[in-house]
Each structure stands twice: as C-alpha cells, then as structure tokens.
C-alpha cells in the first residue's frame, strides 16, 4: 500500500472525471482545478508520472482560469485507474470504465 496511491485515489474521488467516447475512440481520465491550485495539479502529475496540464477558459466571464490534468490514451488511463482502484470510493465506476475500454474493438 502506497500513501501516494491512497492520496491519488482521494484526489480522483473528489476531482476526477472519466471520459469514454467510443465513436472517436477517446479514453481519458482528467481533473479540473482552479488557477489557485495549479501547483497542486503539478504535484499530482509528478506523483502519477505522466499526463498533460491544459489551461481552460472559464465559461463565465470574470471567473478564475481553470486547469485540467489529462491522462489520455488507453494504456496510461488504465494504468492510473488500476493503480488507484483498491483505494477509491468510486471503484465500481472505475471497474465499469475498465470493462468498457476492454470490450471496445476499435483502438
């Protein structure tokens, strides 16, 4: 059991999203966070060991800029999810996502 894995699972549970787009063959795990927490997102990326941080324009004028950490692609998405699966409170959702990706013929 790794303290980092437990931390990452908690971070995913509170801030993580899963994207499954079978039509465009897009699989990703991502996190959105406000500008004030960019350093935190960079630290999470370092713990994970991969991913890319993007700036996201606020949807409402005058709001803080947001950032997203994307873990894209089948192999990296699955590697991250398998790493946090034992510690996540969203394990059922993660297992369903893994199964969808596994069953997808096109990749």
C-alpha positions in Angstrom: 0.0 0.0 0.0 1.4 3.3 -1.1 0.5 6.6 0.6 0.7 8.3 -2.8 -1.8 5.8 -4.3 -4.2 6.5 -1.5 -3.8 10.2 -1.9 -4.3 9.9 -5.7 -7.4 7.9 -5.2 -8.9 10.5 -2.9 -8.0 13.2 -5.3 -9.7 11.3 -8.1 -12.7 10.6 -5.9 -13.2 14.4 -5.3 -11.9 16.0 -8.6 -11.6 13.2 -11.2 -13.7 12.6 -14.3 -13.7 9.7 -16.8 -14.2 10.2 -20.5 -15.3 7.4 -22.7 -16.1 8.3 -26.3 -16.4 5.1 -28.3 -17.2 6.9 -31.6 -14.0 8.9 -31.5 -12.0 6.2 -29.7 -11.2 8.6 -26.8 -10.4 7.4 -23.3 -9.2 9.7 -20.7 -9.0 10.5 -17.0 -9.0 14.1 -16.1 -9.1 16.6 -13.3 -10.3 20.2 -13.3 -9.0 22.7 -10.7 -8.8 26.5 -10.3 -5.8 28.6 -11.0 -5.0 29.0 -7.3 -4.4 25.2 -7.1 -2.2 24.9 -10.2 0.8 23.9 -8.0 -1.3 21.1 -6.5 -2.1 19.8 -10.0 1.6 19.9 -10.9 2.4 17.8 -7.8 -0.3 15.3 -8.7 1.1 15.0 -12.2 4.5 14.3 -10.7 3.1 11.6 -8.5 1.3 10.0 -11.4 4.4 10.2 -13.6 2.5 11.2 -16.8 -0.3 13.4 -18.1 -0.6 16.9 -19.5 -1.8 20.1 -18.0 -4.0 22.4 -20.1 -5.4 25.8 -19.4 -9.2 26.0 -19.7 -11.0 29.3 -20.3 -13.7 30.0 -17.7 -17.2 29.6 -19.0 -18.4 32.6 -17.0 -16.7 35.9 -17.6 -14.8 37.1 -14.6 -14.2 33.7 -13.1 -10.7 32.3 -12.4 -8.9 30.4 -15.0 -9.0 26.7 -14.6 -6.6 24.0 -15.5 -7.1 20.3 -16.4 -4.7 17.5 -15.9 -5.4 14.9 -18.7 -4.3 11.3 -18.7 -5.1 10.3 -22.2 -4.9 7.1 -24.1 -5.8 3.6 -23.3 -2.6 2.4 -21.7 -2.0 5.4 -19.4 -5.6 5.8 -18.4 -5.9 2.1 -17.5 -2.5 2.1 -15.7 -3.6 5.0 -13.5 -7.0 3.6 -12.8 -5.6 0.2 -11.8 -3.2 1.9 -9.5 -5.9 3.7 -7.5 -8.7 1.0 -7.8 -8.0 -0.7 -4.4 -8.3 2.7 -2.6 -11.0 4.6 -4.5 -14.6 5.0 -3.2 -15.6 5.1 -6.9 -14.3 1.6 -7.6 -17.5 0.4 -9.3 -17.3 3.3 -11.7 -13.7 2.6 -12.4 -14.3 -1.1 -13.0 -17.1 -0.3 -15.4 -14.8 2.1 -17.3 -12.1 -0.5 -17.5 -14.6 -3.1 -18.8 -15.9 -0.7 -21.5 -12.4 0.0 -22.7 -11.5 -3.7 -22.7 -14.6 -4.5 -24.8 -14.0 -1.8 -27.3 -12.8 -3.3 -30.6 -11.6 -0.2 -32.2 -8.4 1.2 -30.7 
